[in-house]
C-alpha cells in the first residue's frame, strides 16, 4: 500500500550571537550534520516523487 504525503512542514530555528571559539567550532559540526540530514531527506523525497511520476 503506497504512502501519500499531502503536507510537508519544515521548521528551522536560527540562533544568532557571538560565542567563544569553542562554541563556534561545535556549532559548525552541528550545522554540517544538519546539512547532511537535510540533504538525505531531500534526496528521499525526490525519489518518492520520481516513483509517483512513473505510475
Secondary structure, 3 states (H helix, E strand, C coil): CCCCCCCCCCCCCCCCCCCCHHHHHHHHHHHHHHHHHHHHHHHHHHHHHHHHHHC
